[in-house]
Every structure is written in structure tokens, then in C-alpha cells.
Amino acid sequence: MVNNKHCSEEMYKHFRSGKMIEPLNLDGNENVKDFITNVFGNSGFNARRLFEACKIFDKMIENDATICLTLSGAMTPIGMSGPIIKLIEKGFIDFIISTGANLYHDLHRPFGYPMKQGDFKVDDSMLEQCGIARIYDVYIEDSETLLATDKVILDTVRKRDFTKFISTSDLHYFLGKEVAKSAPHPEKSLLVAAYNHNVPVYTSSPGDSSIAMNLILPHFYDEPISIDPLMDILETAALVWKSDKNGAIEIGGGSPKNFYMQTQPTLWQILGLNKGGHDFFIQLTTDSPQWGGLSGATPQEAISWGKLKEETRDYAVVYSDASITFPLLAQYANMTHGPRKHKELFKIKDSLAKELLDEAKQQPALQERFKSIFKYKPGESGVL
């Protein structure tokens, strides 16, 4: 019964419409899908947020959205390549934006290079003396793993002429292709899975990883590998532009998160082609928004930038460790849906990028804003 003049009968009914929260029943919910639906889904806090994220992932798959996975944090060192490979194989990931470090560490396992469980309660000076590097509770050997992987990268890039500018997706496609042929266990690499299914893999900060550190060596012999990160911006924007619906699963945040989210402002702010924002958004993070950091930026904040559609409300942020939540999310989708047809975006990314530029050049508003660009020709004076 309403007893406050500021609360209408409709508001009162709305706030009372939720389901009762009863003692959670573990019996009969032994598998992951049932547990998430009937235990987490009938609970609260971040358990319920994970259930909501799973339902949004359902919508992405059922609506045949173009799904991007963004990957930050040390995920491949703790084995997250496995769930990612499964999602690629099922057709649930269409392109990836990752830190270079995750892709570098993904290259250890197909060659059997050691990356083992250790202990975070350790004397790190002793590890250093023993030639072992530590990522929290993961031990990685210097000579048997890091230097051995460095050699794989250098031996691989020598097999191709990189004199023309390439995007990071071209580099990673080539690495996946060569590892598929040379590694004893190619099935353990997400780069190989991406190559097998033509899933483009981008690195938003191409200079920030051991892969890039190795790529300085060809410069010594006047055989530089010319990576153009601006091609990545164009390609990812084109993939989003040409898709009917778009969504992302963001593991952590950082540069990969924003690199995906900026595709919408690239379209409307720079090219004058407004899609209205992404349709779906899931983030698995431990970062809070009040510190003003990128990883804590909420989907509500993204709406103000035109990065996410307001009317869909199909977004969820799960404030929990992705080492726990991502395998659960992946297994829920794996158990709920059969394989989806692969979009094989690597095959068409170049043509889509050209089509996007051609379309943008026809926009009168863009021509008016950037007259100097459209009138400028090489060899002539002009301000870009």
C-alpha cells in the first residue's frame, strides 16, 4: 500500500515486482549452466551480475552480433587460452584485441616451453638467481621459455617479406599460420585457433610486449617490420561499421578495452558515420569507477561518448576476478549454444576498410570539416 505522495501506484508495483530471494538450492544444479542460472541468477551482488552477463552473451550469439573479445591482464599465463580457443572454435568470437603480452605468453605452450604453478610467497631475488621470472604465482623460465620463444618469433618473421606496412592483425595471422605448421602442439595456441578460423587478432599497443621487443632486431639488418597501428584503427572501425549488431566481452580493461570502444567515436566523430553505439557490452573487472581510470569506466559513462546504445540496456559489469568469472561465462555459452557460423573477418577486413573510407569520403559534413585534407595532394602544400 502506497503511503507517500511521491510514490505513485505504478512505481510501487514496479519496485515490488522482483522475484523473492529464497535460500539457494544446490541440489539439482550440479553443472555450470544450471548453477549460474538457478543459484547465481536467484541471488544478488556479483553472482547475479555474472548471470546477467551470461544472458547478454546469449543475446549476442542469438542475434548473430559481431563479437569482440578484449584481453588484458595476465590471462594466457594462467591458461585462459583454453576457454578462448573453445569460443573461437564455436564461432562465438569474431575478432580479438589483446595486450601483446598475452599473445607472447600464448606462444609458449604450443612448443612445450615451461610455464608452471609457483608460489607468490617467495624470495624473488632467489628466483632471479635461478633464472625464473614470476607472474604472481606463475613461474616462467628465462632460458627454456622466454629466450626459446624469442627465437621462435625471430625465426618465424624471417620467413616473410614485411617491407610493406601491415596491421597487427596481419602479423598475428602470420604468426598463427607458422606456429600451426611448426609447433608440436598447435592446438594449445589461441593464435593458431584464430588463424584456423580467420579471426583477426589486434594489439592496441603494438610496442608494449616481448613480441615487439624482438621485432627491433630486424632493424639491425635494414629489414624492418613496418607495423602501422593506424591500420588497426581503420580495420576495427570497419568491422564494427559493417555489422548489424556489435558486442564485446571485455576481460579487464586498459588499452584493449578502449581500443574496441573507440570504434564508435571513430565512426561518428571522425568519419561522420553514426551507428549509435555498440549493442552489447560485458566487462569482467576488479576496478572501480570512482578513481577515474579507464578500466573502471562504466557502460553508463560510455553512453555519454556515443560508444554504447542507451536504449538497449544490454550491458553488465561483473566486479570480480576474471580468472574465476571468464571460464564460467565461457562454459555457460559452450553448454547453452551449438556452434555458430564463423564470420571469418580476416578474409574481408581489407575490403571493408577500403569500403569504409570510400563511404566516408562521400559525406558532405566530413568534406566541409576537413577541406584541407580533401583538397591536399602529395607534393603540394597543405595542412592535415
C-alpha positions as CSV (number, residue, x, y, z in Angstrom):
1,M,0.0,0.0,0.0
2,V,1.4,3.4,-1.0
3,N,1.6,5.8,1.9
4,N,3.8,8.5,0.3
5,K,2.6,11.2,-2.1
6,H,5.9,11.0,-4.0
7,C,5.4,7.3,-4.8
8,S,2.8,6.5,-7.5
9,E,0.9,3.2,-7.6
10,E,2.8,2.3,-10.7
11,M,6.2,2.9,-9.1
12,Y,5.1,1.0,-6.0
13,K,4.1,-2.0,-8.2
14,H,7.4,-1.8,-10.2
15,F,9.6,-1.9,-7.1
16,R,7.7,-4.9,-5.7
17,S,7.8,-6.8,-8.9
18,G,11.1,-8.7,-8.4
19,K,11.2,-12.4,-7.5
20,M,11.6,-13.4,-3.9
21,I,15.1,-14.3,-2.8
22,E,14.9,-17.7,-1.2
23,P,17.6,-19.9,0.3
24,L,19.7,-21.1,-2.6
25,N,19.3,-24.7,-3.6
26,L,22.5,-26.5,-4.6
27,D,20.7,-29.8,-5.3
28,G,19.9,-30.4,-9.0
29,N,22.3,-27.6,-10.1
30,E,25.5,-29.5,-10.4
31,N,26.5,-28.4,-13.9
32,V,27.8,-24.9,-14.7
33,K,24.9,-23.8,-16.7
34,D,22.3,-24.8,-14.1
35,F,24.4,-23.4,-11.3
36,I,24.7,-20.0,-12.9
37,T,21.0,-19.9,-13.8
38,N,19.4,-21.2,-10.7
39,V,22.0,-20.3,-8.0
40,F,23.7,-17.1,-9.2
41,G,20.6,-16.0,-11.0
42,N,18.4,-16.3,-7.9
43,S,21.0,-14.5,-5.7
44,G,22.4,-10.9,-5.7
45,F,25.5,-8.8,-5.9
46,N,28.1,-10.0,-8.4
47,A,26.8,-13.6,-8.6
48,R,23.7,-12.1,-10.2
49,R,25.8,-9.8,-12.4
50,L,27.5,-12.8,-13.8
51,F,24.2,-14.4,-14.5
52,E,23.1,-11.2,-16.3
53,A,26.4,-11.2,-18.3
54,C,25.7,-14.8,-19.4
55,K,22.2,-13.8,-20.6
56,I,23.7,-10.9,-22.6
57,F,26.2,-13.3,-24.1
58,D,23.1,-15.4,-25.1
59,K,21.7,-12.4,-26.9
60,M,25.0,-11.7,-28.7
61,I,25.0,-15.2,-30.1
62,E,21.3,-15.4,-30.9
63,N,21.3,-12.0,-32.7
64,D,24.4,-13.0,-34.7
65,A,26.3,-10.0,-33.4
66,T,29.9,-9.4,-34.3
67,I,31.6,-10.3,-31.0
68,C,34.9,-8.9,-30.0
69,L,37.0,-10.2,-27.1
70,T,39.3,-7.7,-25.4
71,L,42.1,-9.2,-23.3
72,S,44.2,-7.5,-20.7
73,G,45.9,-8.7,-17.5
74,A,48.0,-11.9,-17.4
75,M,45.3,-14.2,-18.7
76,T,47.2,-16.6,-21.0
77,P,49.9,-17.4,-18.4
78,I,47.2,-18.9,-16.2
79,G,45.7,-21.0,-19.0
80,M,42.9,-18.8,-20.3
81,S,43.9,-19.6,-23.9
82,G,41.8,-22.8,-23.4
83,P,38.4,-21.1,-23.0
84,I,39.3,-18.6,-25.7
85,I,40.2,-21.4,-28.1
86,K,36.8,-23.1,-27.4
87,L,34.9,-19.9,-28.0
88,I,36.8,-19.3,-31.3
89,E,36.1,-22.9,-32.4
90,K,32.3,-22.5,-31.6
91,G,32.2,-19.2,-33.6
92,F,31.5,-17.1,-30.5
93,I,34.4,-14.7,-31.0
94,D,34.8,-12.8,-34.3
95,F,37.8,-10.7,-33.5
96,I,40.2,-10.1,-30.6
97,I,42.0,-7.1,-29.2
98,S,44.7,-8.1,-26.8
99,T,47.8,-6.9,-25.0
100,G,50.9,-8.1,-26.7
101,A,52.0,-9.8,-23.5
102,N,49.0,-12.2,-23.6
103,L,49.9,-13.2,-27.2
104,Y,53.6,-13.6,-26.4
105,H,52.8,-16.0,-23.5
106,D,50.3,-17.8,-25.7
107,L,53.3,-18.9,-27.8
108,H,55.0,-20.9,-25.0
109,R,52.6,-23.8,-24.7
110,P,52.4,-25.0,-28.4
111,F,56.2,-25.6,-28.1
112,G,56.0,-27.1,-24.6
113,Y,58.1,-24.4,-23.1
114,P,57.7,-24.4,-19.3
115,M,55.2,-22.1,-17.5
116,K,54.4,-23.7,-14.2
117,Q,52.4,-23.1,-11.0
118,G,54.6,-21.5,-8.3
119,D,54.0,-19.5,-5.1
120,F,53.5,-15.8,-4.5
121,K,55.1,-16.2,-1.1
122,V,58.7,-16.4,-2.4
123,D,62.0,-14.6,-2.3
124,D,62.1,-13.1,-5.7
125,S,65.9,-12.4,-5.6
126,M,66.3,-16.2,-5.3
127,L,64.1,-16.7,-8.3
128,E,66.2,-14.2,-10.3
129,Q,69.3,-16.1,-9.4
130,C,67.7,-19.3,-10.6
131,G,66.7,-17.8,-13.9
132,I,63.0,-17.8,-13.2
133,A,60.5,-14.9,-13.7
134,R,57.3,-14.7,-11.7
135,I,53.8,-13.5,-12.6
136,Y,52.1,-13.6,-9.1
137,D,52.0,-17.5,-8.6
138,V,53.2,-18.5,-12.1
139,Y,56.9,-19.3,-12.8
140,I,58.4,-18.8,-16.2
141,E,61.9,-19.9,-17.0
142,D,64.3,-17.4,-18.6
143,S,66.3,-19.7,-21.0
144,E,63.9,-22.6,-21.5
145,T,60.8,-20.4,-22.1
146,L,61.4,-16.7,-22.7
147,L,64.6,-16.9,-24.8
148,A,63.3,-20.0,-26.6
149,T,60.1,-18.2,-27.5
150,D,62.1,-15.2,-28.7
151,K,63.9,-17.5,-31.1
152,V,60.6,-18.8,-32.4
153,I,59.4,-15.2,-33.1
154,L,62.5,-14.2,-34.9
155,D,62.8,-17.4,-36.9
156,T,59.1,-17.0,-37.9
157,V,59.2,-13.4,-39.1
158,R,62.3,-14.1,-41.3
159,K,60.0,-16.3,-43.4
160,R,58.1,-13.4,-44.8
161,D,58.8,-10.1,-46.5
162,F,57.5,-7.3,-44.3
163,T,58.6,-4.3,-46.4
164,K,55.1,-3.1,-46.9
165,F,53.1,-1.7,-44.0
166,I,50.9,-4.2,-42.2
167,S,48.4,-4.1,-39.4
168,T,48.9,-6.1,-36.2
169,S,46.2,-8.5,-37.4
170,D,48.4,-9.3,-40.4
171,L,51.4,-10.0,-38.1
172,H,49.4,-12.2,-35.7
173,Y,47.8,-14.1,-38.6
174,F,51.2,-14.9,-40.0
175,L,52.5,-16.0,-36.6
176,G,49.5,-18.3,-36.1
177,K,50.0,-19.7,-39.6
178,E,53.6,-20.6,-39.0
179,V,53.1,-21.9,-35.5
180,A,50.3,-24.1,-36.8
181,K,52.9,-25.7,-39.1
182,S,56.0,-25.8,-36.8
183,A,54.8,-26.4,-33.2
184,P,54.3,-29.9,-31.8
185,H,51.1,-28.8,-30.0
186,P,49.4,-26.1,-32.2
187,E,46.1,-26.9,-30.6
188,K,47.3,-25.1,-27.4
189,S,47.6,-21.7,-29.1
190,L,44.8,-19.1,-29.4
191,L,46.8,-17.5,-32.3
192,V,46.6,-20.8,-34.2
193,A,42.9,-21.1,-33.5
194,A,42.4,-17.6,-34.7
195,Y,44.4,-18.4,-37.9
196,N,42.4,-21.6,-38.5
197,H,39.1,-19.7,-38.3
198,N,40.2,-16.3,-39.8
199,V,39.7,-14.4,-36.6
200,P,41.6,-11.1,-36.7
201,V,43.8,-10.5,-33.6
202,Y,44.9,-7.0,-32.9
203,T,47.2,-5.4,-30.3
204,S,46.2,-1.9,-29.3
205,S,49.8,-1.1,-28.0
206,P,52.0,-2.9,-30.5
207,G,55.2,-1.7,-29.0
208,D,54.4,-2.9,-25.5
209,S,55.3,-6.6,-25.4
210,S,58.1,-9.1,-25.8
211,I,56.9,-9.7,-29.4
212,A,57.7,-6.1,-30.2
213,M,60.9,-6.2,-28.3
214,N,62.1,-9.0,-30.6
215,L,61.0,-7.1,-33.7
216,I,63.6,-4.4,-33.2
217,L,66.3,-6.9,-34.2
218,P,65.5,-7.0,-37.9
219,H,66.2,-3.2,-37.9
220,F,69.8,-4.0,-37.3
221,Y,70.0,-5.6,-40.7
222,D,67.9,-3.0,-42.6
223,E,64.9,-5.4,-42.8
224,P,62.4,-3.5,-40.5
225,I,59.0,-4.9,-39.9
226,S,56.7,-2.0,-40.6
227,I,53.6,-2.1,-38.4
228,D,51.1,0.7,-38.8
229,P,48.8,1.0,-35.8
230,L,46.5,3.4,-37.7
231,M,45.6,0.5,-40.0
232,D,44.3,-1.3,-36.8
233,I,42.0,1.7,-36.1
234,L,40.6,1.7,-39.6
235,E,40.2,-2.1,-39.7
236,T,38.4,-2.4,-36.4
237,A,36.1,0.5,-37.2
238,A,35.3,-1.1,-40.5
239,L,34.4,-4.4,-38.8
240,V,32.0,-2.6,-36.5
241,W,30.6,-0.3,-39.2
242,K,29.6,-3.2,-41.5
243,S,28.0,-5.3,-38.8
244,D,24.3,-5.2,-38.0
245,K,24.9,-5.6,-34.3
246,N,28.1,-5.4,-32.2
247,G,29.1,-6.5,-28.8
248,A,32.2,-7.1,-26.6
249,I,33.4,-9.3,-23.8
250,E,36.0,-7.2,-22.0
251,I,38.4,-9.1,-19.8
252,G,39.9,-6.5,-17.5
253,G,40.2,-3.1,-19.2
254,G,43.1,-1.0,-20.1
255,S,44.1,-0.2,-23.7
256,P,42.3,-3.2,-25.3
257,K,39.0,-2.1,-23.8
258,N,39.2,1.4,-25.0
259,F,40.6,0.4,-28.4
260,Y,37.3,-1.5,-29.1
261,M,35.1,1.1,-27.5
262,Q,36.7,3.9,-29.6
263,T,35.5,2.3,-32.9
264,Q,32.1,4.1,-32.4
265,P,33.6,7.6,-32.0
266,T,35.9,6.9,-34.9
267,L,32.8,6.3,-37.0
268,W,30.6,9.3,-35.8
269,Q,33.2,11.8,-34.6
270,I,35.9,11.4,-37.2
271,L,34.1,9.9,-40.3
272,G,30.6,11.2,-39.9
273,L,29.0,7.7,-40.0
274,N,27.0,7.3,-36.8
275,K,25.9,3.8,-35.8
276,G,24.6,5.0,-32.5
277,G,26.9,2.9,-30.3
278,H,27.6,-0.8,-29.6
279,D,24.6,-3.0,-28.8
280,F,26.1,-5.3,-26.2
281,F,28.8,-4.9,-23.5
282,I,30.2,-7.3,-20.8
283,Q,33.1,-6.4,-18.6
284,L,34.8,-8.6,-16.1
285,T,36.9,-6.4,-13.9
286,T,38.1,-5.7,-10.3
287,D,38.5,-1.9,-11.0
288,S,36.1,0.6,-9.5
289,P,34.9,3.7,-11.4
290,Q,35.5,6.3,-8.7
291,W,39.2,6.5,-9.4
292,G,38.7,7.8,-12.9
293,G,40.7,5.1,-14.5
294,L,39.9,3.6,-17.9
295,S,39.4,0.1,-16.6
296,G,36.8,1.3,-14.2
297,A,34.9,3.4,-16.7
298,T,31.3,2.2,-16.6
299,P,29.0,1.4,-19.6
300,Q,26.8,4.3,-18.4
301,E,29.8,6.6,-18.9
302,A,30.4,5.0,-22.4
303,I,26.8,6.1,-23.4
304,S,27.9,9.8,-23.0
305,W,30.6,9.2,-25.5
306,G,28.4,7.6,-28.1
307,K,30.2,4.3,-27.5
308,L,27.2,2.3,-26.3
309,K,23.5,2.5,-27.1
310,E,21.4,3.7,-24.3
311,E,18.1,2.1,-25.3
312,T,19.3,-1.5,-25.4
313,R,20.4,-1.7,-21.7
314,D,22.2,-4.9,-22.7
315,Y,25.3,-4.3,-20.6
316,A,26.7,-5.8,-17.4
317,V,29.8,-5.3,-15.3
318,V,30.9,-8.1,-13.1
319,Y,33.2,-6.9,-10.3
320,S,35.2,-10.0,-9.7
321,D,38.4,-11.7,-10.7
322,A,38.3,-12.7,-14.4
323,S,40.3,-15.8,-13.6
324,I,37.1,-17.0,-11.9
325,T,34.3,-15.4,-14.0
326,F,35.6,-15.8,-17.5
327,P,35.8,-19.6,-17.5
328,L,32.3,-19.7,-16.1
329,L,31.0,-17.3,-18.7
330,A,32.7,-19.3,-21.5
331,Q,31.4,-22.7,-20.2
332,Y,27.9,-21.3,-19.9
333,A,27.9,-20.3,-23.5
334,N,29.5,-23.6,-24.5
335,M,26.8,-25.6,-22.8
336,T,23.9,-23.4,-24.0
337,H,24.6,-23.0,-27.7
338,G,25.7,-25.1,-30.6
339,P,28.4,-23.9,-33.0
340,R,27.7,-20.6,-34.8
341,K,28.8,-20.0,-38.4
342,H,32.3,-18.4,-38.4
343,K,32.3,-14.8,-39.9
344,E,36.0,-15.2,-41.0
345,L,36.5,-11.5,-40.8
346,F,40.2,-11.7,-41.6
347,K,39.4,-12.5,-45.2
348,I,37.3,-9.4,-45.7
349,K,38.9,-6.8,-43.3
350,D,40.9,-5.1,-46.0
351,S,38.0,-4.7,-48.4
352,L,35.8,-3.5,-45.6
353,A,38.4,-0.9,-44.6
354,K,38.5,0.4,-48.2
355,E,34.7,0.4,-48.4
356,L,34.6,2.4,-45.1
357,L,37.0,5.1,-46.4
358,D,35.1,5.3,-49.7
359,E,31.8,5.8,-47.9
360,A,33.3,8.4,-45.5
361,K,34.7,10.5,-48.4
362,Q,31.2,10.9,-49.7
363,Q,29.9,12.6,-46.5
364,P,29.3,16.3,-47.2
365,A,29.8,17.2,-43.5
366,L,33.1,15.5,-43.4
367,Q,34.3,17.2,-46.6
368,E,33.2,20.6,-45.1
369,R,35.1,20.0,-41.8
370,F,38.3,18.8,-43.4
371,K,38.5,20.8,-46.6
372,S,42.3,20.9,-46.4
373,I,42.5,17.1,-46.4
374,F,40.3,16.5,-49.3
375,K,42.0,19.2,-51.4
376,Y,45.5,18.1,-50.4
377,K,47.6,16.1,-52.9
378,P,51.1,14.7,-52.3
379,G,53.8,17.2,-53.2
380,E,51.5,20.2,-52.6
381,S,51.4,22.4,-49.6
382,G,48.6,21.6,-47.2
383,V,47.8,21.3,-43.5
384,L,46.5,17.9,-42.4
